Amino acid sequence: MRALLNHERVALLRERGGPRSLGFWLLRKALALDVYTLFALPLRDAGTACPPGCTLLRLVSEEDLTHCPDALLDQIGPHTGIGVRKVLAQGGRIYALVEDGKVRSQTRIDVGSARTDTPCALTCEVGARNAFLSFLYTHPASRRGGWAKKLLVATASSMAREGLQTCFSHVQATNLRSINTFLSLGWQRAGWLLASRGGRYLGTVGAQRALRVLRRRA
Ligand SMILES: CC(C)(COP(=O)(O)OP(=O)(O)OC[C@H]1O[C@@H](n2cnc3c(N)ncnc32)[C@H](O)[C@@H]1OP(=O)(O)O)[C@@H](O)C(=O)NCCC(=O)NCCS
């Protein structure tokens, strides 16, 4: 009984959105159905949200890489799925908040079209003036310090200044921490993506017209 009460899922029941997240977890266990929430955010410039001493690192081009210290690239690389150079080679970018030489929180942005391997090999087409966010990650030692929120605000502002309009993302519906992060910043639910627990793409439900998800040969 104590093991049950201490189970991470049960502990999360006390958090905002916990019961809903538990429902999706049970759905996954009982029906082998993996549900992802699609999110959308109209982009606007709300400033950098960086505290003093903290900077927003933006890696878009080969030249950005040559100016970025190896120590930072070493911290970022393992949480990009394929490594920083490959992300850039695919047309993606990395945004990260850096303080005292430490990467606090980071994410990947793709403009126009994004490749994702979660839950399986997919391409998310969002149109030339929109973006897709993935691989949001805060180092465990920095979690619950507001770093993901600051990063998302600064990244959205940077994209808005570039003239981009809407950013989309997809988050596993059981990932309460991530769902709460997006909701607390005003991201809107923009449909659902369904997959089998084995990683077979089943389709989207109620997805905004600007977002088209296509199966990709791995
Ligand atoms: C999701 C993640 C990026 C959040 O990073 P973070 O820097 O700790 O987030 P923040 O401190 O900015 O908190 C943002 C919001 O997330 C929610 N949140 C964060 N940790 C939470 C927890 N343990 N339980 C419930 N909600 C939580 C809260 O709503 C919080 O806002 P609040 O503190 O104002 O209530 C981080 O937990 C992480 O890296 N997880 C592993 C990777 C992952 O799952 N990435 C998402 C894939 S899309």
The ligand as an SDF file (V2000), in Angstrom:
LIG
                    3D

 48 50  0  0  0  0  0  0  0  0999 V2000
    9.2960   19.8260  -18.2480 C   0  0  0  0  0  0  0  0  0  0  0  0
   10.5360   20.5790  -17.7850 C   0  0  0  0  0  0  0  0  0  0  0  0
   11.2480   21.1100  -19.0210 C   0  0  0  0  0  0  0  0  0  0  0  0
   10.1160   21.7360  -16.8640 C   0  0  0  0  0  0  0  0  0  0  0  0
   11.2860   22.4780  -16.6050 O   0  0  0  0  0  0  0  0  0  0  0  0
   11.4350   23.4270  -15.2940 P   0  0  0  0  0  0  0  0  0  0  0  0
   12.5530   24.3700  -15.5830 O   0  0  0  0  0  0  0  0  0  0  0  0
   11.5220   22.5950  -14.0750 O   0  0  0  0  0  0  0  0  0  0  0  0
   10.0430   24.1850  -15.3310 O   0  0  0  0  0  0  0  0  0  0  0  0
    9.7120   25.5560  -14.5480 P   0  0  0  0  0  0  0  0  0  0  0  0
   10.4400   25.5960  -13.2550 O   0  0  0  0  0  0  0  0  0  0  0  0
    9.8640   26.6910  -15.5040 O   0  0  0  0  0  0  0  0  0  0  0  0
    8.2000   25.3120  -14.2100 O   0  0  0  0  0  0  0  0  0  0  0  0
    7.2390   25.5050  -15.2070 C   0  0  0  0  0  0  0  0  0  0  0  0
    5.9080   24.9600  -14.7670 C   0  0  0  0  0  0  0  0  0  0  0  0
    5.9480   23.5660  -14.9420 O   0  0  0  0  0  0  0  0  0  0  0  0
    5.1260   22.9600  -13.9800 C   0  0  0  0  0  0  0  0  0  0  0  0
    5.9510   22.0290  -13.2310 N   0  0  0  0  0  0  0  0  0  0  0  0
    7.3070   21.9940  -13.1370 C   0  0  0  0  0  0  0  0  0  0  0  0
    7.6840   20.9590  -12.3660 N   0  0  0  0  0  0  0  0  0  0  0  0
    6.5440   20.3370  -11.9920 C   0  0  0  0  0  0  0  0  0  0  0  0
    6.2620   19.2020  -11.1870 C   0  0  0  0  0  0  0  0  0  0  0  0
    7.2520   18.4990  -10.5930 N   0  0  0  0  0  0  0  0  0  0  0  0
    4.9700   18.8400  -11.0500 N   0  0  0  0  0  0  0  0  0  0  0  0
    3.9690   19.5380  -11.6240 C   0  0  0  0  0  0  0  0  0  0  0  0
    4.1540   20.6340  -12.3800 N   0  0  0  0  0  0  0  0  0  0  0  0
    5.4420   21.0200  -12.5540 C   0  0  0  0  0  0  0  0  0  0  0  0
    4.5610   24.0630  -13.1170 C   0  0  0  0  0  0  0  0  0  0  0  0
    3.3080   24.4980  -13.6700 O   0  0  0  0  0  0  0  0  0  0  0  0
    5.5870   25.1520  -13.3080 C   0  0  0  0  0  0  0  0  0  0  0  0
    5.1040   26.4380  -13.1170 O   0  0  0  0  0  0  0  0  0  0  0  0
    4.8840   26.9890  -11.5920 P   0  0  0  0  0  0  0  0  0  0  0  0
    6.1190   26.6050  -10.8320 O   0  0  0  0  0  0  0  0  0  0  0  0
    4.7320   28.4580  -11.8420 O   0  0  0  0  0  0  0  0  0  0  0  0
    3.6470   26.2890  -11.1330 O   0  0  0  0  0  0  0  0  0  0  0  0
   11.5040   19.6590  -16.9610 C   0  0  0  0  0  0  0  0  0  0  0  0
   10.7460   19.0170  -15.9500 O   0  0  0  0  0  0  0  0  0  0  0  0
   12.2200   18.6110  -17.8030 C   0  0  0  0  0  0  0  0  0  0  0  0
   13.2780   18.8700  -18.3890 O   0  0  0  0  0  0  0  0  0  0  0  0
   11.6510   17.3910  -17.8680 N   0  0  0  0  0  0  0  0  0  0  0  0
   12.2910   16.2890  -18.6090 C   0  0  0  0  0  0  0  0  0  0  0  0
   12.2000   16.4840  -20.1080 C   0  0  0  0  0  0  0  0  0  0  0  0
   10.7840   16.6540  -20.5860 C   0  0  0  0  0  0  0  0  0  0  0  0
    9.8710   15.9520  -20.1770 O   0  0  0  0  0  0  0  0  0  0  0  0
   10.6310   17.6050  -21.5220 N   0  0  0  0  0  0  0  0  0  0  0  0
    9.3720   17.9000  -22.1550 C   0  0  0  0  0  0  0  0  0  0  0  0
    9.2380   17.2020  -23.4450 C   0  0  0  0  0  0  0  0  0  0  0  0
    8.0310   18.0620  -24.4220 S   0  0  0  0  0  0  0  0  0  0  0  0
  1  2  1  0
  2  3  1  0
  2  4  1  0
  2 36  1  0
  4  5  1  0
  5  6  1  0
  6  7  2  0
  6  8  1  0
  6  9  1  0
  9 10  1  0
 10 11  2  0
 10 12  1  0
 10 13  1  0
 13 14  1  0
 14 15  1  0
 15 16  1  0
 15 30  1  0
 16 17  1  0
 17 18  1  0
 17 28  1  0
 18 19  1  0
 18 27  1  0
 19 20  2  0
 20 21  1  0
 21 22  1  0
 21 27  2  0
 22 23  1  0
 22 24  2  0
 24 25  1  0
 25 26  2  0
 26 27  1  0
 28 29  1  0
 28 30  1  0
 30 31  1  0
 31 32  1  0
 32 33  2  0
 32 34  1  0
 32 35  1  0
 36 37  1  0
 36 38  1  0
 38 39  2  0
 38 40  1  0
 40 41  1  0
 41 42  1  0
 42 43  1  0
 43 44  2  0
 43 45  1  0
 45 46  1  0
 46 47  1  0
 47 48  1  0
M  END
$$$$
